């Protein structure tokens, strides 16, 4: 069942509560999410960014930057990074750096007067309702120079074990409890706004364990990750997450 609540009243304001940023940041400092970020997702993203031609001179926009995990990583590679988010509580926890500017701003309704070489959007598109996904992708396209790259992730792949569980539960309850996105849906979304997919990297082969931890959790997760990456035919059915690199097309290429 589709949620018809206007996007401005739903996910766009979901992280605004006082103290939310502190709780959110701590999620990625330990346990399942901490291990995945530090040892799987961060190295993968850093490698993708480092491989971009001329990254040292690139201007970057981190959309829905939150507590600044991706913003800080970009700042290690690029000369100038802009992070935008609608939540002051999230931005309060972001690290300040000389080559980083942070803005509490909804660039969907209030765009910046600049276009960028590299744009990023992490842990946003899955959570956003369909109307907001379209509006956000349109905003990213409006801030991208021709030929710019967009690196964005999907953290609940529709065909992963967790994605299938979520979709089954949604169907049984006849309401959307958790959203998912498939690779095809994500690429189609970006294509509608002038982005062409260049590559997809799959990760997160260990099912999400929530707050559960156990001895040897890190070594277990990394071992499962290594095996998953060597199973090319079934990656899209096992990986919970994907990161896609897009290129902004020239107008005549659409």
C-alpha positions in Angstrom: 0.0 0.0 0.0 1.5 3.3 -1.0 2.0 6.0 1.6 0.4 9.2 0.3 1.6 11.4 3.1 3.4 14.5 1.6 7.1 13.9 1.7 7.7 17.1 3.6 5.8 15.5 6.5 7.5 12.1 6.5 11.1 11.0 5.9 12.4 14.5 5.2 11.7 15.4 8.9 12.5 12.0 10.4 15.9 12.9 11.9 15.1 16.3 13.4 14.5 15.4 17.0 16.9 16.8 19.6 19.7 14.3 20.3 18.9 12.2 17.3 22.3 12.9 15.7 24.2 11.6 18.7 22.2 8.4 18.7 22.6 7.9 15.0 26.3 8.5 15.0 26.9 6.0 17.8 25.1 3.4 15.6 28.1 3.3 13.2 30.8 3.2 15.9 30.3 -0.3 17.2 28.5 -3.6 16.5 27.2 -4.7 13.1 27.0 -1.3 11.6 30.3 -0.2 13.1 32.1 -3.2 11.5 30.3 -2.8 8.2 31.2 0.9 8.0 34.8 0.8 9.1 35.9 -2.5 7.4 33.6 -2.9 4.4 31.7 0.2 3.2 34.3 2.9 4.0 37.2 1.1 2.2 34.9 0.4 -0.8 33.8 4.0 -1.1 37.3 5.4 -0.5 38.5 3.2 -3.4 35.8 4.3 -5.7 36.4 8.0 -5.0 40.2 7.7 -5.3 39.8 6.1 -8.8 38.0 9.1 -10.2 40.0 11.2 -12.6 41.1 14.6 -11.1 39.4 13.9 -7.7 42.0 16.2 -6.0 40.5 19.2 -7.8 36.9 18.1 -7.7 34.1 20.0 -5.9 31.8 17.6 -4.1 28.2 17.7 -2.7 27.2 15.2 -0.1 23.4 15.2 -0.1 21.6 14.3 3.2 25.0 14.3 4.8 23.7 13.7 8.3 26.5 13.3 10.8 29.1 13.6 8.1 30.6 10.1 7.6 30.6 10.4 3.9 31.5 14.1 3.9 34.6 13.5 6.0 35.7 10.7 3.7 35.3 12.9 0.6 37.3 15.6 2.3 40.3 13.2 2.5 40.3 13.1 -1.4 38.8 16.4 -2.8 39.7 20.0 -2.4 36.3 21.2 -1.5 33.2 19.4 0.0 29.8 20.8 0.7 27.4 18.8 3.0 23.7 19.5 3.1 21.1 18.2 5.4 17.7 19.3 6.8 18.4 18.2 10.4 20.3 20.5 12.7 20.5 17.6 15.2 22.5 15.5 12.6 24.7 18.3 11.4 25.6 19.1 15.0 27.6 15.8 15.1 29.5 16.3 11.8 33.2 16.9 12.0 34.4 20.4 11.0 37.2 20.6 8.5 38.9 23.4 6.6 37.8 22.1 3.2 34.2 21.3 4.3 31.1 23.6 4.3 28.0 22.3 6.0 24.5 23.8 5.4 21.2 23.1 7.1 19.2 23.3 3.9 16.6 21.5 1.8 18.1 21.8 -1.6 15.0 20.3 -3.2 13.1 23.5 -2.5 16.0 25.8 -2.0 18.8 24.9 -4.4 22.4 26.0 -4.1 23.8 28.4 -6.7 26.5 25.9 -7.8 27.0 22.7 -9.8 29.4 20.0 -8.7 31.8 17.4 -10.1 30.9 14.7 -7.7 27.7 14.1 -5.7 27.0 11.5 -3.1 23.8 10.2 -1.4 24.0 7.4 1.2 21.3 5.7 3.2 18.7 8.1 1.7 16.9 6.6 -1.3 15.7 3.4 0.3 14.1 5.2 3.3 12.5 8.0 1.2 9.0 7.6 -0.1 8.6 7.5 -3.9 7.7 11.1 -4.3 10.7 12.2 -2.3 13.0 9.9 -4.2 12.0 11.6 -7.4 12.3 15.1 -6.0 15.7 14.3 -4.5 17.1 12.8 -7.7 15.9 15.8 -9.6 17.7 18.1 -7.2 20.9 16.1 -7.5 20.6 16.3 -11.3 20.2 20.1 -11.1 23.4 20.4 -9.0 25.5 18.2 -11.3 27.7 19.4 -14.0 27.6 17.5 -17.3 29.8 14.5 -16.9 29.7 14.7 -13.1 29.6 11.5 -11.1 26.9 10.5 -8.6 27.9 7.8 -6.1 24.8 6.6 -4.2 23.9 3.5 -2.2 21.0 1.3 -1.5 21.2 -0.3 1.9 18.2 -2.7 1.6 18.4 -4.5 -1.8 14.9 -5.8 -2.6 16.2 -9.3 -3.5 18.5 -9.8 -0.5 17.3 -12.1 2.3 16.4 -9.0 4.4 14.8 -7.3 1.5 12.6 -10.3 0.8 11.6 -10.5 4.5 10.6 -6.8 4.5 8.6 -7.1 1.3 6.8 -10.2 2.6 6.0 -8.5 5.9 4.7 -5.4 4.0 2.5 -7.6 1.9 1.1 -9.5 4.8 0.4 -6.4 6.8 -0.8 -4.5 3.8 1.3 -1.5 4.7 4.8 -0.3 4.2 6.8 -1.0 7.3 10.2 -0.9 5.6 11.1 0.2 2.1 13.5 -1.6 -0.3 15.0 -0.9 -3.7 16.2 -3.2 -6.4 19.2 -2.4 -8.7 16.8 -2.0 -11.7 14.5 0.4 -9.8 17.4 2.5 -8.6 19.0 2.7 -12.0 15.7 3.6 -13.6 15.1 6.3 -11.1 18.5 7.9 -11.9 18.0 7.5 -15.6 14.8 9.5 -15.5 16.8 12.4 -14.3 19.7 12.2 -16.8 22.1 9.8 -15.0 23.7 6.7 -16.6 24.9 3.8 -14.4 28.6 3.0 -14.9 29.1 0.3 -12.3 27.5 -1.4 -9.3 29.4 -2.8 -6.3 27.6 -5.2 -4.0 28.4 -5.6 -0.3 26.9 -6.5 3.0 26.6 -10.3 2.6 26.2 -10.9 6.3 22.5 -10.6 7.2 21.9 -7.6 9.5 22.0 -8.6 13.1 20.6 -5.4 14.7 22.1 -4.9 18.2 23.2 -8.5 18.5 27.0 -8.9 18.9 29.1 -12.0 19.6 32.8 -12.9 20.0 34.6 -13.0 16.6 31.8 -11.0 14.9 34.2 -8.9 12.9 36.3 -11.8 11.5 33.0 -13.7 10.7 31.6 -10.7 8.8 34.8 -10.1 6.9 35.0 -13.8 6.0 31.4 -13.9 4.7 32.1 -10.7 2.8 35.1 -12.2 1.1 33.2 -15.3 0.0 30.2 -13.2 -1.2 32.4 -11.1 -3.5 33.6 -14.2 -5.2 30.1 -15.4 -6.1 29.3 -13.1 -9.1 26.2 -14.9 -10.3 24.4 -14.6 -7.0 25.7 -11.3 -5.6 22.4 -9.5 -6.4 20.5 -12.1 -4.4 22.7 -12.2 -1.3 24.1 -8.7 -0.9 22.0 -6.4 1.3 23.6 -3.3 0.0 24.9 -1.9 -3.3 26.7 1.3 -4.3 26.2 2.6 -7.8 28.4 5.0 -9.7 26.4 7.2 -12.2 27.5 9.7 -14.8 25.5 12.8 -15.5 24.7 12.8 -19.2 25.0 15.8 -21.5 21.5 17.0 -22.5 21.8 15.5 -26.0 22.8 12.1 -24.6 19.5 11.6 -22.8 
